[in-house]
Amino acid sequence: MSLEGTLETVALPDVLALLSVTSKTGELRVDSPRLAGSLWIDAGRIAGFDVGNSRTVAEAFFLLLRLDEGRFAFRAEGSPPASTLPPEDVAPLLEEAEARLAEWPAIAAVVPSLERQVSLSQAVGSPVTLQPEQWQLVAAIGGGKEAGEVLGSLQLGEFEGSKALKELVELGVVRVATPDSGAPVDDPDHDAGTDLDSVPDVAAFAPEFPDEWPEPVDQAEPEPEAEPEVPEPEPVNRGLLLKFLGSARN
């Protein structure tokens, strides 16, 4: 059996549900501009995965279900699994991935990208108690790194690691850099403002007006200038003109 299509026309959960209820065996390949990966299915159950940097099948499902464009293809005779695991049912994995997707917008609002720099706060407003895994994350951040580098050093997936960073940000322990943090405003139309105390009093520059204005004086209109005389054209010598035309004909 072969099955292929686009994610814009058929949602990936529907494809997985179909392969599960029909107990298919083979490789489901997904290709998208953002991500590419494969899931291996054995009699309708997930038996292997290779999706991005995911280290668990739950993370692989989460990454794939976030895709909204791309193509998928299922082949009964696919390549051997890149990683094998005891077969797991599709339905619970889909439910967990859907729960992560529902929670993701709040996480992405704090950690929008793994390329953002994260650093430790200079101070906290109140005493903070950290769990052992949170302290490992703080130690990995050190003097400041990209979020993806921090999560990679601890072998944390994007969802789990970003959620842990969000919790530290909410505790006031960690800061996530913004694209314009510390950058000056670079807007040619931006008005940097004016110190009003340095503006001189406008009244100092106001002209003084007399109490009474003088009566207007009638002025005689200037006489128009005489137009230059144009000399009258001299009369044409018809005899010379006829002589010239006669010579031209010859």
C-alpha positions in Angstrom: 0.0 0.0 0.0 1.2 3.5 -0.7 -0.5 6.7 0.4 0.6 10.3 -0.2 -0.7 13.8 -0.2 -0.2 17.3 1.3 -0.7 18.5 4.8 -2.8 21.3 3.5 -5.5 18.9 2.3 -5.2 16.0 4.8 -4.2 16.6 8.4 -1.4 14.4 9.8 -3.5 13.1 12.7 -6.0 11.8 10.2 -3.3 10.0 8.3 -1.9 8.4 11.4 -5.4 7.4 12.5 -6.0 5.7 9.2 -2.8 3.8 9.3 -3.5 2.7 12.8 -7.1 1.4 12.3 -6.0 -0.4 9.1 -3.0 -2.0 11.0 -0.5 -1.0 8.3 3.2 -1.6 8.4 5.8 0.7 6.8 7.4 4.1 6.8 5.5 7.5 7.0 7.7 10.2 5.6 6.9 13.9 6.1 8.7 16.7 4.3 8.2 20.4 5.1 10.2 23.6 4.6 10.6 23.7 8.4 11.2 20.0 9.2 11.5 16.6 7.7 11.2 13.2 9.5 9.9 9.7 9.5 7.7 7.5 11.6 7.9 3.7 11.3 4.7 1.8 11.9 4.3 -1.9 12.7 0.8 -3.3 12.4 -0.7 0.1 13.1 1.6 0.9 16.1 4.5 3.3 16.2 7.8 1.3 16.2 10.4 3.9 15.4 11.0 7.6 14.7 13.5 10.0 13.3 12.2 13.6 13.5 14.6 16.6 13.9 16.4 16.5 17.2 13.6 14.7 19.1 14.7 12.1 21.6 11.3 10.8 22.5 8.4 9.7 20.3 6.2 12.1 22.1 8.5 15.0 21.1 8.5 13.6 17.5 4.7 13.7 17.4 4.7 17.2 18.8 7.1 18.5 16.2 5.3 16.9 13.3 1.8 18.0 14.4 3.0 21.6 14.5 3.5 21.5 10.7 0.8 23.1 8.6 2.4 22.7 5.2 4.4 20.1 3.4 3.9 16.6 1.9 3.6 13.1 3.4 4.1 9.7 1.8 3.6 6.2 3.3 5.4 3.2 1.8 4.8 -0.3 2.9 8.4 -1.1 1.9 10.3 1.8 3.5 13.8 2.2 4.9 14.8 0.5 8.1 14.0 2.4 11.3 16.6 4.9 12.5 15.6 4.2 16.1 13.5 1.3 17.4 11.3 1.2 20.4 8.6 -1.1 21.8 5.5 -0.5 19.7 3.2 2.1 21.1 -0.4 2.8 20.2 -1.1 5.9 18.1 -4.1 7.3 20.0 -2.4 8.1 23.3 0.5 9.7 21.4 -1.9 11.9 19.5 -3.7 12.9 22.7 -0.4 13.9 24.3 0.7 15.8 21.3 -2.6 17.7 21.1 -2.3 18.6 24.8 1.2 20.0 24.2 0.0 22.0 21.2 -2.7 23.5 23.4 -0.1 24.5 26.0 2.5 25.7 23.5 1.2 29.3 22.7 1.8 30.3 26.3 5.3 28.9 26.3 6.2 30.4 22.9 5.1 33.8 24.2 8.0 33.7 26.7 10.5 31.6 24.7 9.5 32.3 21.1 12.7 30.8 19.5 15.5 28.5 20.4 17.8 31.1 18.8 17.1 33.7 21.6 19.8 34.4 24.1 19.0 33.4 27.7 20.9 34.7 30.7 20.6 34.8 34.5 18.9 37.7 36.2 21.1 40.1 38.2 18.8 39.9 41.2 15.4 38.4 42.3 12.7 40.1 44.3 12.1 37.3 46.8 13.6 34.0 47.9 13.5 31.3 45.3 13.6 27.5 45.7 14.8 25.5 42.7 14.3 21.8 42.0 17.4 19.8 41.0 16.5 19.8 37.3 15.9 23.6 37.5 19.4 24.1 39.0 20.9 22.0 36.2 19.3 24.4 33.7 20.5 27.5 35.6 24.1 26.0 35.6 23.9 25.3 31.9 22.9 28.9 31.1 25.9 30.2 33.0 27.0 33.6 31.6 24.4 33.4 28.8 23.8 31.2 25.7 21.3 30.6 23.0 18.3 28.6 24.3 18.8 25.8 21.8 22.4 25.4 23.0 21.3 25.2 26.6 18.6 22.6 25.9 21.0 20.6 23.7 23.6 20.3 26.4 21.0 18.8 28.7 19.4 16.7 26.0 16.0 18.4 26.4 13.4 18.6 23.7 12.0 21.9 22.5 8.7 21.5 24.3 10.1 20.2 27.7 13.1 22.6 27.6 11.2 25.7 26.6 8.6 25.0 29.3 11.3 24.7 31.9 12.8 28.0 30.8 9.4 29.6 31.0 9.1 28.5 34.6 12.5 30.0 35.5 11.5 33.3 33.7 8.4 33.4 35.8 10.4 32.9 39.0 12.6 35.9 37.9 15.7 33.8 37.7 16.2 33.8 33.9 15.9 36.5 31.3 15.1 35.9 27.6 16.5 38.5 25.3 14.3 40.3 22.9 15.4 41.3 19.3 15.6 45.0 20.2 16.8 44.7 23.8 19.4 47.3 24.4 19.3 48.5 20.8 18.8 52.2 20.0 15.8 53.3 18.1 16.8 53.4 14.4 13.9 55.2 12.9 14.5 58.2 10.7 11.0 59.5 11.4 11.5 59.1 15.2 11.6 62.4 17.2 14.1 62.0 20.0 12.4 64.8 21.9 13.5 68.3 22.9 14.4 69.7 26.3 11.8 72.4 26.9 14.0 74.1 29.4 16.5 74.8 26.6 14.0 76.5 24.3 14.3 80.3 24.5 11.3 82.4 25.3 9.4 83.0 22.1 8.3 86.5 23.3 12.0 87.6 23.1 11.8 87.2 19.4 8.4 88.9 18.9 8.6 92.2 16.9 7.3 95.4 18.4 4.3 97.0 16.7 3.4 100.7 16.9 0.2 101.8 18.7 -1.0 103.6 15.6 -0.4 102.8 12.0 0.3 105.7 9.5 -2.3 106.5 6.9 -1.5 104.9 3.6 -0.1 107.2 0.9 -1.5 107.0 -2.6 1.2 106.5 -5.0 0.9 107.3 -8.7 1.0 104.4 -11.0 4.2 104.3 -13.1 3.8 105.2 -16.7 4.2 102.3 -19.0 7.5 102.1 -20.8 7.4 103.0 -24.5 7.7 100.0 -26.7 10.7 100.1 -29.0 10.1 101.1 -32.5 10.2 98.3 -35.0 11.6 99.5 -38.4 9.4 98.9 -41.3 10.6 96.3 -43.8 12.2 97.6 -46.9 10.1 97.2 -50.1 10.9 94.1 -52.1 12.7 94.8 -55.4 10.5 92.7 -57.7 12.9 93.0 -60.6 15.8 91.4 -58.7 13.4 88.7 -57.3 12.2 87.8 -60.9 15.8 87.8 -62.1 16.7 85.4 -59.3 13.8 83.0 -59.9 14.6 83.0 -63.7 18.2 82.1 -63.1 17.1 79.3 -60.7 14.9 77.7 -63.4 17.8 77.6 -65.8 
